[in-house]
Amino acid sequence: MSFEMVESLVYLTLRKSAEVVFGLLLKKFWEWAFSDRNLKCSSNYLKMQLLILYLDWVLLKTPLKSLPPYSEEDE
């Protein structure tokens, strides 16, 4: 066997090993990302963000005249 042939064989072996390892890591990541616990947490986070956006919109829409007057005695 020539040196180029051995070098090529090593390269192909390393490349295939890297593909297999990357595939396994990707599979584990997708299993983790789409687990029930993560989906529930993401769902709750999204609901909270929507609530915050809605409250922000309502507060920006409310005219300042309709708010009660502010006094330093209220503190």
N, CA, C and O atoms as a Tripos MOL2 file, in Angstrom:
@<TRIPOS>MOLECULE
protein
  300   299    75     0     0
PROTEIN
NO_CHARGES

@<TRIPOS>ATOM
      1 N           0.8390   -1.1820    0.0000 N.3       1 MET1
      2 CA          0.0000    0.0000    0.0000 C.3       1 MET1
      3 C           0.8820    1.2420    0.0000 C.2       1 MET1
      4 O           1.8890    1.3230    0.7040 O.2       1 MET1
      5 N           0.4760    2.1810   -0.7940 N.am      2 SER2
      6 CA          1.2530    3.4110   -0.8500 C.3       2 SER2
      7 C           0.7850    4.3770    0.2330 C.2       2 SER2
      8 O          -0.2870    4.2200    0.8190 O.2       2 SER2
      9 N           1.6190    5.3730    0.4780 N.am      3 PHE3
     10 CA          1.3290    6.3530    1.5170 C.3       3 PHE3
     11 C           0.0490    7.1290    1.1990 C.2       3 PHE3
     12 O          -0.7320    7.4180    2.1050 O.2       3 PHE3
     13 N          -0.1800    7.4740   -0.0890 N.am      4 GLU4
     14 CA         -1.3760    8.2070   -0.4830 C.3       4 GLU4
     15 C          -2.6350    7.3880   -0.2250 C.2       4 GLU4
     16 O          -3.6710    7.9270    0.1640 O.2       4 GLU4
     17 N          -2.5320    6.0800   -0.4460 N.am      5 MET5
     18 CA         -3.6780    5.2070   -0.2420 C.3       5 MET5
     19 C          -4.0090    5.1240    1.2530 C.2       5 MET5
     20 O          -5.1850    5.1630    1.6170 O.2       5 MET5
     21 N          -3.0190    5.0110    2.1090 N.am      6 VAL6
     22 CA         -3.2330    4.9700    3.5530 C.3       6 VAL6
     23 C          -3.8020    6.3010    4.0310 C.2       6 VAL6
     24 O          -4.7260    6.3350    4.8440 O.2       6 VAL6
     25 N          -3.2490    7.3850    3.5240 N.am      7 GLU7
     26 CA         -3.7280    8.7150    3.8970 C.3       7 GLU7
     27 C          -5.1940    8.8940    3.5000 C.2       7 GLU7
     28 O          -5.9860    9.4460    4.2640 O.2       7 GLU7
     29 N          -5.5440    8.4310    2.3180 N.am      8 SER8
     30 CA         -6.9190    8.5100    1.8410 C.3       8 SER8
     31 C          -7.8430    7.6570    2.7020 C.2       8 SER8
     32 O          -8.9550    8.0770    3.0220 O.2       8 SER8
     33 N          -7.4010    6.4820    3.0730 N.am      9 LEU9
     34 CA         -8.1950    5.5810    3.9030 C.3       9 LEU9
     35 C          -8.4270    6.1760    5.2910 C.2       9 LEU9
     36 O          -9.5310    6.0900    5.8300 O.2       9 LEU9
     37 N          -7.3970    6.7730    5.8630 N.am     10 VAL10
     38 CA         -7.5260    7.4220    7.1820 C.3      10 VAL10
     39 C          -8.5040    8.5880    7.0790 C.2      10 VAL10
     40 O          -9.3630    8.7510    7.9450 O.2      10 VAL10
     41 N          -8.3840    9.4010    6.0250 N.am     11 TYR11
     42 CA         -9.2800   10.5360    5.8390 C.3      11 TYR11
     43 C         -10.7350   10.0800    5.7400 C.2      11 TYR11
     44 O         -11.6100   10.6530    6.3890 O.2      11 TYR11
     45 N         -10.9970    9.0490    4.9280 N.am     12 LEU12
     46 CA        -12.3600    8.5520    4.7750 C.3      12 LEU12
     47 C         -12.9040    7.9800    6.0810 C.2      12 LEU12
     48 O         -14.0820    8.1590    6.3900 O.2      12 LEU12
     49 N         -12.0630    7.2970    6.8440 N.am     13 THR13
     50 CA        -12.4790    6.7320    8.1300 C.3      13 THR13
     51 C         -12.8300    7.8440    9.1190 C.2      13 THR13
     52 O         -13.8530    7.7730    9.8010 O.2      13 THR13
     53 N         -11.9850    8.8650    9.1940 N.am     14 LEU14
     54 CA        -12.2530    9.9850   10.0920 C.3      14 LEU14
     55 C         -13.5170   10.7360    9.6710 C.2      14 LEU14
     56 O         -14.3160   11.1370   10.5170 O.2      14 LEU14
     57 N         -13.6910   10.9220    8.3690 N.am     15 ARG15
     58 CA        -14.8780   11.6290    7.8770 C.3      15 ARG15
     59 C         -16.1530   10.8640    8.2190 C.2      15 ARG15
     60 O         -17.1320   11.4600    8.6690 O.2      15 ARG15
     61 N         -16.1490    9.5530    8.0100 N.am     16 LYS16
     62 CA        -17.3360    8.7410    8.3030 C.3      16 LYS16
     63 C         -17.6040    8.7220    9.8070 C.2      16 LYS16
     64 O         -18.7590    8.7790   10.2280 O.2      16 LYS16
     65 N         -16.5540    8.6430   10.6170 N.am     17 SER17
     66 CA        -16.7140    8.6670   12.0630 C.3      17 SER17
     67 C         -17.3150    9.9900   12.5210 C.2      17 SER17
     68 O         -18.1840   10.0180   13.3920 O.2      17 SER17
     69 N         -16.8490   11.0790   11.9320 N.am     18 ALA18
     70 CA        -17.3820   12.3880   12.2810 C.3      18 ALA18
     71 C         -18.8560   12.4960   11.8900 C.2      18 ALA18
     72 O         -19.6470   13.0700   12.6370 O.2      18 ALA18
     73 N         -19.2300   11.9610   10.7490 N.am     19 GLU19
     74 CA        -20.6320   11.9650   10.3230 C.3      19 GLU19
     75 C         -21.5080   11.1870   11.2990 C.2      19 GLU19
     76 O         -22.6020   11.6330   11.6430 O.2      19 GLU19
     77 N         -21.0380   10.0390   11.7400 N.am     20 VAL20
     78 CA        -21.8040    9.2100   12.6700 C.3      20 VAL20
     79 C         -21.9560    9.9280   14.0110 C.2      20 VAL20
     80 O         -23.0520    9.9780   14.5690 O.2      20 VAL20
     81 N         -20.8660   10.4780   14.5220 N.am     21 VAL21
     82 CA        -20.9150   11.1810   15.8040 C.3      21 VAL21
     83 C         -21.8320   12.3980   15.7040 C.2      21 VAL21
     84 O         -22.6460   12.6320   16.5970 O.2      21 VAL21
     85 N         -21.7080   13.1750   14.6240 N.am     22 PHE22
     86 CA        -22.5590   14.3420   14.4330 C.3      22 PHE22
     87 C         -24.0280   13.9390   14.3370 C.2      22 PHE22
     88 O         -24.8930   14.6230   14.8830 O.2      22 PHE22
     89 N         -24.3160   12.8410   13.6520 N.am     23 GLY23
     90 CA        -25.6900   12.3420   13.5400 C.3      23 GLY23
     91 C         -26.2590   11.9550   14.8940 C.2      23 GLY23
     92 O         -27.4120   12.2630   15.1950 O.2      23 GLY23
     93 N         -25.4590   11.2800   15.7130 N.am     24 LEU24
     94 CA        -25.9170   10.8950   17.0460 C.3      24 LEU24
     95 C         -26.1530   12.1180   17.9300 C.2      24 LEU24
     96 O         -27.1430   12.1780   18.6590 O.2      24 LEU24
     97 N         -25.2450   13.0890   17.8650 N.am     25 LEU25
     98 CA        -25.4240   14.3140   18.6480 C.3      25 LEU25
     99 C         -26.6610   15.0910   18.2050 C.2      25 LEU25
    100 O         -27.3960   15.6260   19.0350 O.2      25 LEU25
    101 N         -26.8830   15.1490   16.9070 N.am     26 LEU26
    102 CA        -28.0540   15.8390   16.3830 C.3      26 LEU26
    103 C         -29.3400   15.1430   16.8210 C.2      26 LEU26
    104 O         -30.3190   15.8040   17.1670 O.2      26 LEU26
    105 N         -29.3360   13.8200   16.8050 N.am     27 LYS27
    106 CA        -30.5080   13.0580   17.2440 C.3      27 LYS27
    107 C         -30.7870   13.3240   18.7250 C.2      27 LYS27
    108 O         -31.9350   13.5530   19.1070 O.2      27 LYS27
    109 N         -29.7560   13.2960   19.5510 N.am     28 LYS28
    110 CA        -29.9200   13.5810   20.9860 C.3      28 LYS28
    111 C         -30.4510   14.9860   21.2020 C.2      28 LYS28
    112 O         -31.3180   15.2000   22.0480 O.2      28 LYS28
    113 N         -29.9280   15.9630   20.4280 N.am     29 PHE29
    114 CA        -30.3790   17.3470   20.5680 C.3      29 PHE29
    115 C         -31.8600   17.4710   20.2380 C.2      29 PHE29
    116 O         -32.6030   18.1170   20.9770 O.2      29 PHE29
    117 N         -32.3040   16.8590   19.1350 N.am     30 TRP30
    118 CA        -33.7110   16.9510   18.7510 C.3      30 TRP30
    119 C         -34.5940   16.2640   19.7690 C.2      30 TRP30
    120 O         -35.6870   16.7540   20.0560 O.2      30 TRP30
    121 N         -34.1570   15.1420   20.3250 N.am     31 GLU31
    122 CA        -34.9420   14.4770   21.3670 C.3      31 GLU31
    123 C         -35.0840   15.3860   22.5890 C.2      31 GLU31
    124 O         -36.1540   15.4670   23.1920 O.2      31 GLU31
    125 N         -33.9940   16.0670   22.9490 N.am     32 TRP32
    126 CA        -34.0360   16.9810   24.0900 C.3      32 TRP32
    127 C         -34.8920   18.2000   23.7770 C.2      32 TRP32
    128 O         -35.7000   18.6210   24.6050 O.2      32 TRP32
    129 N         -34.7210   18.7700   22.5880 N.am     33 ALA33
    130 CA        -35.4190   20.0060   22.2320 C.3      33 ALA33
    131 C         -36.9260   19.8080   22.1510 C.2      33 ALA33
    132 O         -37.6880   20.7140   22.4870 O.2      33 ALA33
    133 N         -37.3610   18.6380   21.7100 N.am     34 PHE34
    134 CA        -38.7840   18.3950   21.5380 C.3      34 PHE34
    135 C         -39.3500   17.4900   22.6270 C.2      34 PHE34
    136 O         -40.3780   16.8450   22.4210 O.2      34 PHE34
    137 N         -38.6970   17.4370   23.7740 N.am     35 SER35
    138 CA        -39.2470   16.6790   24.8910 C.3      35 SER35
    139 C         -40.4430   17.4330   25.4660 C.2      35 SER35
    140 O         -40.5640   18.6440   25.2800 O.2      35 SER35
    141 N         -41.3230   16.7230   26.1610 N.am     36 ASP36
    142 CA        -42.5230   17.3370   26.7280 C.3      36 ASP36
    143 C         -42.1730   18.4710   27.6730 C.2      36 ASP36
    144 O         -42.8390   19.5060   27.6740 O.2      36 ASP36
    145 N         -41.1500   18.2910   28.4660 N.am     37 ARG37
    146 CA        -40.7600   19.3130   29.4440 C.3      37 ARG37
    147 C         -40.3310   20.6100   28.7590 C.2      37 ARG37
    148 O         -40.7380   21.6980   29.1650 O.2      37 ARG37
    149 N         -39.5080   20.4850   27.7180 N.am     38 ASN38
    150 CA        -39.0400   21.6690   26.9990 C.3      38 ASN38
    151 C         -40.1610   22.3450   26.2280 C.2      38 ASN38
    152 O         -40.2110   23.5730   26.1560 O.2      38 ASN38
    153 N         -41.0630   21.5570   25.6470 N.am     39 LEU39
    154 CA        -42.1800   22.1490   24.9200 C.3      39 LEU39
    155 C         -43.1030   22.8970   25.8710 C.2      39 LEU39
    156 O         -43.5990   23.9720   25.5330 O.2      39 LEU39
    157 N         -43.3400   22.3410   27.0600 N.am     40 LYS40
    158 CA        -44.1900   23.0110   28.0430 C.3      40 LYS40
    159 C         -43.5400   24.3070   28.5050 C.2      40 LYS40
    160 O         -44.2150   25.3300   28.6240 O.2      40 LYS40
    161 N         -42.2490   24.2750   28.7650 N.am     41 CYS41
    162 CA        -41.5240   25.4710   29.1920 C.3      41 CYS41
    163 C         -41.5480   26.5310   28.0870 C.2      41 CYS41
    164 O         -41.7590   27.7110   28.3680 O.2      41 CYS41
    165 N         -41.3380   26.1240   26.8520 N.am     42 SER42
    166 CA        -41.3690   27.0620   25.7260 C.3      42 SER42
    167 C         -42.7650   27.6440   25.5460 C.2      42 SER42
    168 O         -42.9180   28.8280   25.2460 O.2      42 SER42
    169 N         -43.7650   26.8180   25.7280 N.am     43 SER43
    170 CA        -45.1450   27.2830   25.6060 C.3      43 SER43
    171 C         -45.4580   28.3260   26.6690 C.2      43 SER43
    172 O         -46.0630   29.3560   26.3700 O.2      43 SER43
    173 N         -45.0540   28.0680   27.9060 N.am     44 ASN44
    174 CA        -45.2810   29.0320   28.9790 C.3      44 ASN44
    175 C         -44.5290   30.3320   28.7170 C.2      44 ASN44
    176 O         -45.0620   31.4140   28.9650 O.2      44 ASN44
    177 N         -43.3130   30.2420   28.2250 N.am     45 TYR45
    178 CA        -42.5190   31.4250   27.9150 C.3      45 TYR45
    179 C         -43.1980   32.2510   26.8230 C.2      45 TYR45
    180 O         -43.2700   33.4760   26.9190 O.2      45 TYR45
    181 N         -43.6950   31.5770   25.7860 N.am     46 LEU46
    182 CA        -44.3670   32.2680   24.6970 C.3      46 LEU46
    183 C         -45.6390   32.9540   25.1930 C.2      46 LEU46
    184 O         -45.9250   34.0870   24.8070 O.2      46 LEU46
    185 N         -46.4010   32.2710   26.0460 N.am     47 LYS47
    186 CA        -47.6100   32.8740   26.6090 C.3      47 LYS47
    187 C         -47.2720   34.1160   27.4270 C.2      47 LYS47
    188 O         -47.9780   35.1210   27.3450 O.2      47 LYS47
    189 N         -46.2140   34.0560   28.2020 N.am     48 MET48
    190 CA        -45.8090   35.2070   29.0050 C.3      48 MET48
    191 C         -45.3910   36.3680   28.1100 C.2      48 MET48
    192 O         -45.7330   37.5180   28.3870 O.2      48 MET48
    193 N         -44.6590   36.0770   27.0440 N.am     49 GLN49
    194 CA        -44.2470   37.1330   26.1250 C.3      49 GLN49
    195 C         -45.4520   37.7800   25.4480 C.2      49 GLN49
    196 O         -45.4860   38.9990   25.2770 O.2      49 GLN49
    197 N         -46.4410   36.9740   25.0630 N.am     50 LEU50
    198 CA        -47.6500   37.5260   24.4550 C.3      50 LEU50
    199 C         -48.4190   38.3920   25.4430 C.2      50 LEU50
    200 O         -48.9340   39.4460   25.0710 O.2      50 LEU50
    201 N         -48.5010   37.9620   26.6910 N.am     51 LEU51
    202 CA        -49.1720   38.7590   27.7220 C.3      51 LEU51
    203 C         -48.4520   40.0900   27.9240 C.2      51 LEU51
    204 O         -49.1040   41.1280   28.0410 O.2      51 LEU51
    205 N         -47.1470   40.0790   27.9660 N.am     52 ILE52
    206 CA        -46.3690   41.3110   28.1410 C.3      52 ILE52
    207 C         -46.5730   42.2460   26.9560 C.2      52 ILE52
    208 O         -46.7380   43.4520   27.1390 O.2      52 ILE52
    209 N         -46.5650   41.7010   25.7440 N.am     53 LEU53
    210 CA        -46.8090   42.5330   24.5600 C.3      53 LEU53
    211 C         -48.2030   43.1410   24.5890 C.2      53 LEU53
    212 O         -48.3790   44.3100   24.2430 O.2      53 LEU53
    213 N         -49.1990   42.3530   25.0010 N.am     54 TYR54
    214 CA        -50.5690   42.8580   25.0870 C.3      54 TYR54
    215 C         -50.6620   43.9640   26.1300 C.2      54 TYR54
    216 O         -51.2570   45.0080   25.8630 O.2      54 TYR54
    217 N         -50.0880   43.7600   27.3070 N.am     55 LEU55
    218 CA        -50.1250   44.7890   28.3510 C.3      55 LEU55
    219 C         -49.4020   46.0520   27.9030 C.2      55 LEU55
    220 O         -49.8640   47.1600   28.1750 O.2      55 LEU55
    221 N         -48.2940   45.8970   27.2340 N.am     56 ASP56
    222 CA        -47.5600   47.0460   26.7080 C.3      56 ASP56
    223 C         -48.4220   47.8110   25.7170 C.2      56 ASP56
    224 O         -48.4650   49.0410   25.7530 O.2      56 ASP56
    225 N         -49.1050   47.1010   24.8380 N.am     57 TRP57
    226 CA        -49.9790   47.7240   23.8490 C.3      57 TRP57
    227 C         -51.1200   48.4680   24.5310 C.2      57 TRP57
    228 O         -51.4290   49.5990   24.1570 O.2      57 TRP57
    229 N         -51.7480   47.8480   25.5290 N.am     58 VAL58
    230 CA        -52.8540   48.4860   26.2550 C.3      58 VAL58
    231 C         -52.3650   49.7380   26.9680 C.2      58 VAL58
    232 O         -53.0270   50.7750   26.9290 O.2      58 VAL58
    233 N         -51.2170   49.6480   27.6160 N.am     59 LEU59
    234 CA        -50.6990   50.8080   28.3450 C.3      59 LEU59
    235 C         -50.3140   51.9460   27.4020 C.2      59 LEU59
    236 O         -50.5120   53.1150   27.7340 O.2      59 LEU59
    237 N         -49.7780   51.6270   26.2570 N.am     60 LEU60
    238 CA        -49.4350   52.6720   25.2950 C.3      60 LEU60
    239 C         -50.6810   53.3070   24.6860 C.2      60 LEU60
    240 O         -50.6690   54.4800   24.3110 O.2      60 LEU60
    241 N         -51.7470   52.5320   24.5920 N.am     61 LYS61
    242 CA        -52.9860   53.0100   24.0120 C.3      61 LYS61
    243 C         -53.7690   53.8880   24.9920 C.2      61 LYS61
    244 O         -54.5500   54.7390   24.5650 O.2      61 LYS61
    245 N         -53.5700   53.6930   26.3020 N.am     62 THR62
    246 CA        -54.3130   54.4260   27.3200 C.3      62 THR62
    247 C         -53.8490   55.8840   27.3420 C.2      62 THR62
    248 O         -52.6590   56.1490   27.5120 O.2      62 THR62
    249 N         -54.7720   56.8250   27.1740 N.am     63 PRO63
    250 CA        -54.3670   58.2270   27.2270 C.3      63 PRO63
    251 C         -53.9940   58.6460   28.6440 C.2      63 PRO63
    252 O         -54.5580   58.1460   29.6170 O.2      63 PRO63
    253 N         -53.0560   59.5500   28.7480 N.am     64 LEU64
    254 CA        -52.5900   59.9950   30.0580 C.3      64 LEU64
    255 C         -53.6820   60.7220   30.8360 C.2      64 LEU64
    256 O         -53.6520   60.7200   32.0670 O.2      64 LEU64
    257 N         -54.6440   61.3430   30.1590 N.am     65 LYS65
    258 CA        -55.7200   62.0610   30.8440 C.3      65 LYS65
    259 C         -56.5760   61.1200   31.6800 C.2      65 LYS65
    260 O         -57.1200   61.5300   32.7050 O.2      65 LYS65
    261 N         -56.7010   59.8750   31.2600 N.am     66 SER66
    262 CA        -57.5690   58.9470   31.9850 C.3      66 SER66
    263 C         -56.9100   58.3830   33.2460 C.2      66 SER66
    264 O         -57.5780   57.7500   34.0640 O.2      66 SER66
    265 N         -55.6160   58.6060   33.4060 N.am     67 LEU67
    266 CA        -54.9220   58.1140   34.5980 C.3      67 LEU67
    267 C         -55.1560   59.0700   35.7580 C.2      67 LEU67
    268 O         -55.2640   60.2770   35.5400 O.2      67 LEU67
    269 N         -55.2390   58.5550   37.0070 N.am     68 PRO68
    270 CA        -55.4320   59.4560   38.1470 C.3      68 PRO68
    271 C         -54.2150   60.3510   38.3320 C.2      68 PRO68
    272 O         -53.1010   59.9650   37.9770 O.2      68 PRO68
    273 N         -54.4190   61.5450   38.8860 N.am     69 PRO69
    274 CA        -53.2780   62.4450   39.0850 C.3      69 PRO69
    275 C         -52.2920   61.8700   40.0970 C.2      69 PRO69
    276 O         -52.6800   61.2130   41.0630 O.2      69 PRO69
    277 N         -51.0230   62.1290   39.8550 N.am     70 TYR70
    278 CA        -49.9590   61.6250   40.7290 C.3      70 TYR70
    279 C         -49.5910   62.7020   41.7360 C.2      70 TYR70
    280 O         -49.3870   63.8630   41.3840 O.2      70 TYR70
    281 N         -49.5120   62.2930   42.9920 N.am     71 SER71
    282 CA        -49.0420   63.2200   44.0180 C.3      71 SER71
    283 C         -48.0010   62.5210   44.8620 C.2      71 SER71
    284 O         -48.0350   61.2990   45.0030 O.2      71 SER71
    285 N         -47.0910   63.2650   45.4150 N.am     72 GLU72
    286 CA        -46.0140   62.6850   46.2150 C.3      72 GLU72
    287 C         -46.5310   62.1660   47.5520 C.2      72 GLU72
    288 O         -45.8460   61.3760   48.2010 O.2      72 GLU72
    289 N         -47.7000   62.5790   47.9750 N.am     73 GLU73
    290 CA        -48.2830   62.1190   49.2380 C.3      73 GLU73
    291 C         -48.7210   60.6760   49.1490 C.2      73 GLU73
    292 O         -48.8140   60.0020   50.1750 O.2      73 GLU73
    293 N         -49.0000   60.1700   47.9330 N.am     74 ASP74
    294 CA        -49.4570   58.7960   47.7650 C.3      74 ASP74
    295 C         -48.3790   57.7700   48.1210 C.2      74 ASP74
    296 O         -48.6920   56.6080   48.3820 O.2      74 ASP74
    297 N         -47.1780   58.1700   48.1330 N.am     75 GLU75
    298 CA        -46.0790   57.2130   48.3830 C.3      75 GLU75
    299 C         -46.0140   56.8230   49.7760 C.2      75 GLU75
    300 O         -45.1530   56.0290   50.1550 O.2      75 GLU75
@<TRIPOS>BOND
     1     1     2 1
     2     2     3 1
     3     3     4 2
     4     3     5 am
     5     5     6 1
     6     6     7 1
     7     7     8 2
     8     7     9 am
     9     9    10 1
    10    10    11 1
    11    11    12 2
    12    11    13 am
    13    13    14 1
    14    14    15 1
    15    15    16 2
    16    15    17 am
    17    17    18 1
    18    18    19 1
    19    19    20 2
    20    19    21 am
    21    21    22 1
    22    22    23 1
    23    23    24 2
    24    23    25 am
    25    25    26 1
    26    26    27 1
    27    27    28 2
    28    27    29 am
    29    29    30 1
    30    30    31 1
    31    31    32 2
    32    31    33 am
    33    33    34 1
    34    34    35 1
    35    35    36 2
    36    35    37 am
    37    37    38 1
    38    38    39 1
    39    39    40 2
    40    39    41 am
    41    41    42 1
    42    42    43 1
    43    43    44 2
    44    43    45 am
    45    45    46 1
    46    46    47 1
    47    47    48 2
    48    47    49 am
    49    49    50 1
    50    50    51 1
    51    51    52 2
    52    51    53 am
    53    53    54 1
    54    54    55 1
    55    55    56 2
    56    55    57 am
    57    57    58 1
    58    58    59 1
    59    59    60 2
    60    59    61 am
    61    61    62 1
    62    62    63 1
    63    63    64 2
    64    63    65 am
    65    65    66 1
    66    66    67 1
    67    67    68 2
    68    67    69 am
    69    69    70 1
    70    70    71 1
    71    71    72 2
    72    71    73 am
    73    73    74 1
    74    74    75 1
    75    75    76 2
    76    75    77 am
    77    77    78 1
    78    78    79 1
    79    79    80 2
    80    79    81 am
    81    81    82 1
    82    82    83 1
    83    83    84 2
    84    83    85 am
    85    85    86 1
    86    86    87 1
    87    87    88 2
    88    87    89 am
    89    89    90 1
    90    90    91 1
    91    91    92 2
    92    91    93 am
    93    93    94 1
    94    94    95 1
    95    95    96 2
    96    95    97 am
    97    97    98 1
    98    98    99 1
    99    99   100 2
   100    99   101 am
   101   101   102 1
   102   102   103 1
   103   103   104 2
   104   103   105 am
   105   105   106 1
   106   106   107 1
   107   107   108 2
   108   107   109 am
   109   109   110 1
   110   110   111 1
   111   111   112 2
   112   111   113 am
   113   113   114 1
   114   114   115 1
   115   115   116 2
   116   115   117 am
   117   117   118 1
   118   118   119 1
   119   119   120 2
   120   119   121 am
   121   121   122 1
   122   122   123 1
   123   123   124 2
   124   123   125 am
   125   125   126 1
   126   126   127 1
   127   127   128 2
   128   127   129 am
   129   129   130 1
   130   130   131 1
   131   131   132 2
   132   131   133 am
   133   133   134 1
   134   134   135 1
   135   135   136 2
   136   135   137 am
   137   137   138 1
   138   138   139 1
   139   139   140 2
   140   139   141 am
   141   141   142 1
   142   142   143 1
   143   143   144 2
   144   143   145 am
   145   145   146 1
   146   146   147 1
   147   147   148 2
   148   147   149 am
   149   149   150 1
   150   150   151 1
   151   151   152 2
   152   151   153 am
   153   153   154 1
   154   154   155 1
   155   155   156 2
   156   155   157 am
   157   157   158 1
   158   158   159 1
   159   159   160 2
   160   159   161 am
   161   161   162 1
   162   162   163 1
   163   163   164 2
   164   163   165 am
   165   165   166 1
   166   166   167 1
   167   167   168 2
   168   167   169 am
   169   169   170 1
   170   170   171 1
   171   171   172 2
   172   171   173 am
   173   173   174 1
   174   174   175 1
   175   175   176 2
   176   175   177 am
   177   177   178 1
   178   178   179 1
   179   179   180 2
   180   179   181 am
   181   181   182 1
   182   182   183 1
   183   183   184 2
   184   183   185 am
   185   185   186 1
   186   186   187 1
   187   187   188 2
   188   187   189 am
   189   189   190 1
   190   190   191 1
   191   191   192 2
   192   191   193 am
   193   193   194 1
   194   194   195 1
   195   195   196 2
   196   195   197 am
   197   197   198 1
   198   198   199 1
   199   199   200 2
   200   199   201 am
   201   201   202 1
   202   202   203 1
   203   203   204 2
   204   203   205 am
   205   205   206 1
   206   206   207 1
   207   207   208 2
   208   207   209 am
   209   209   210 1
   210   210   211 1
   211   211   212 2
   212   211   213 am
   213   213   214 1
   214   214   215 1
   215   215   216 2
   216   215   217 am
   217   217   218 1
   218   218   219 1
   219   219   220 2
   220   219   221 am
   221   221   222 1
   222   222   223 1
   223   223   224 2
   224   223   225 am
   225   225   226 1
   226   226   227 1
   227   227   228 2
   228   227   229 am
   229   229   230 1
   230   230   231 1
   231   231   232 2
   232   231   233 am
   233   233   234 1
   234   234   235 1
   235   235   236 2
   236   235   237 am
   237   237   238 1
   238   238   239 1
   239   239   240 2
   240   239   241 am
   241   241   242 1
   242   242   243 1
   243   243   244 2
   244   243   245 am
   245   245   246 1
   246   246   247 1
   247   247   248 2
   248   247   249 am
   249   249   250 1
   250   250   251 1
   251   251   252 2
   252   251   253 am
   253   253   254 1
   254   254   255 1
   255   255   256 2
   256   255   257 am
   257   257   258 1
   258   258   259 1
   259   259   260 2
   260   259   261 am
   261   261   262 1
   262   262   263 1
   263   263   264 2
   264   263   265 am
   265   265   266 1
   266   266   267 1
   267   267   268 2
   268   267   269 am
   269   269   270 1
   270   270   271 1
   271   271   272 2
   272   271   273 am
   273   273   274 1
   274   274   275 1
   275   275   276 2
   276   275   277 am
   277   277   278 1
   278   278   279 1
   279   279   280 2
   280   279   281 am
   281   281   282 1
   282   282   283 1
   283   283   284 2
   284   283   285 am
   285   285   286 1
   286   286   287 1
   287   287   288 2
   288   287   289 am
   289   289   290 1
   290   290   291 1
   291   291   292 2
   292   291   293 am
   293   293   294 1
   294   294   295 1
   295   295   296 2
   296   295   297 am
   297   297   298 1
   298   298   299 1
   299   299   300 2
@<TRIPOS>SUBSTRUCTURE
     1 MET1         2 RESIDUE 1 A MET
     2 SER2         6 RESIDUE 1 A SER
     3 PHE3        10 RESIDUE 1 A PHE
     4 GLU4        14 RESIDUE 1 A GLU
     5 MET5        18 RESIDUE 1 A MET
     6 VAL6        22 RESIDUE 1 A VAL
     7 GLU7        26 RESIDUE 1 A GLU
     8 SER8        30 RESIDUE 1 A SER
     9 LEU9        34 RESIDUE 1 A LEU
    10 VAL10       38 RESIDUE 1 A VAL
    11 TYR11       42 RESIDUE 1 A TYR
    12 LEU12       46 RESIDUE 1 A LEU
    13 THR13       50 RESIDUE 1 A THR
    14 LEU14       54 RESIDUE 1 A LEU
    15 ARG15       58 RESIDUE 1 A ARG
    16 LYS16       62 RESIDUE 1 A LYS
    17 SER17       66 RESIDUE 1 A SER
    18 ALA18       70 RESIDUE 1 A ALA
    19 GLU19       74 RESIDUE 1 A GLU
    20 VAL20       78 RESIDUE 1 A VAL
    21 VAL21       82 RESIDUE 1 A VAL
    22 PHE22       86 RESIDUE 1 A PHE
    23 GLY23       90 RESIDUE 1 A GLY
    24 LEU24       94 RESIDUE 1 A LEU
    25 LEU25       98 RESIDUE 1 A LEU
    26 LEU26      102 RESIDUE 1 A LEU
    27 LYS27      106 RESIDUE 1 A LYS
    28 LYS28      110 RESIDUE 1 A LYS
    29 PHE29      114 RESIDUE 1 A PHE
    30 TRP30      118 RESIDUE 1 A TRP
    31 GLU31      122 RESIDUE 1 A GLU
    32 TRP32      126 RESIDUE 1 A TRP
    33 ALA33      130 RESIDUE 1 A ALA
    34 PHE34      134 RESIDUE 1 A PHE
    35 SER35      138 RESIDUE 1 A SER
    36 ASP36      142 RESIDUE 1 A ASP
    37 ARG37      146 RESIDUE 1 A ARG
    38 ASN38      150 RESIDUE 1 A ASN
    39 LEU39      154 RESIDUE 1 A LEU
    40 LYS40      158 RESIDUE 1 A LYS
    41 CYS41      162 RESIDUE 1 A CYS
    42 SER42      166 RESIDUE 1 A SER
    43 SER43      170 RESIDUE 1 A SER
    44 ASN44      174 RESIDUE 1 A ASN
    45 TYR45      178 RESIDUE 1 A TYR
    46 LEU46      182 RESIDUE 1 A LEU
    47 LYS47      186 RESIDUE 1 A LYS
    48 MET48      190 RESIDUE 1 A MET
    49 GLN49      194 RESIDUE 1 A GLN
    50 LEU50      198 RESIDUE 1 A LEU
    51 LEU51      202 RESIDUE 1 A LEU
    52 ILE52      206 RESIDUE 1 A ILE
    53 LEU53      210 RESIDUE 1 A LEU
    54 TYR54      214 RESIDUE 1 A TYR
    55 LEU55      218 RESIDUE 1 A LEU
    56 ASP56      222 RESIDUE 1 A ASP
    57 TRP57      226 RESIDUE 1 A TRP
    58 VAL58      230 RESIDUE 1 A VAL
    59 LEU59      234 RESIDUE 1 A LEU
    60 LEU60      238 RESIDUE 1 A LEU
    61 LYS61      242 RESIDUE 1 A LYS
    62 THR62      246 RESIDUE 1 A THR
    63 PRO63      250 RESIDUE 1 A PRO
    64 LEU64      254 RESIDUE 1 A LEU
    65 LYS65      258 RESIDUE 1 A LYS
    66 SER66      262 RESIDUE 1 A SER
    67 LEU67      266 RESIDUE 1 A LEU
    68 PRO68      270 RESIDUE 1 A PRO
    69 PRO69      274 RESIDUE 1 A PRO
    70 TYR70      278 RESIDUE 1 A TYR
    71 SER71      282 RESIDUE 1 A SER
    72 GLU72      286 RESIDUE 1 A GLU
    73 GLU73      290 RESIDUE 1 A GLU
    74 ASP74      294 RESIDUE 1 A ASP
    75 GLU75      298 RESIDUE 1 A GLU
